[in-house]
């Protein structure tokens, strides 16, 4: 499959194969040009055309692979890094569904709801937040779901770094998805 120049993101690894993040095709080209690519996985997904050599008249080409390991080693953060809790990441985790009424909504119609409200000692952490449409959030108010008679449709959880990477990219290539799925925590695909 040939990727689209406007949607392609390359999965970046360190030289030991640890998953770092998505990078743009432009950043990947820089790694190739600087000779900083240690190894690659998958069939080339994108060919980038560069300038013409003045002496030979040939145009430079770089064949990008979907997964690129750079020569550097990432610092080991000690376990699975926690993805930042942002509304965008939260809405992706909950698939733009209100966790109270079950309806799918546009991003502009969703809010971050604290299962145990902040006013009652709840914290702003992955395990205590869910997507809620505005009407459900207002109806629940500063009560717990039990107090409001509004049971949750799913238990909130902190996604692993790999789950987060899958959730935040709508244009994952097959080679990338196979690699990421092989690194999911057992609870996510078992």
Helices and strands as residue ranges (DSSP letters): E 9-13, E 19-24, H 25-33, E 37-52, E 59-70, H 87-93, G 107-109, E 110-114, G 118-120, G 126-128, E 129-133, H 134-140, H 145-148, H 161-167, H 174-181, H 186-189
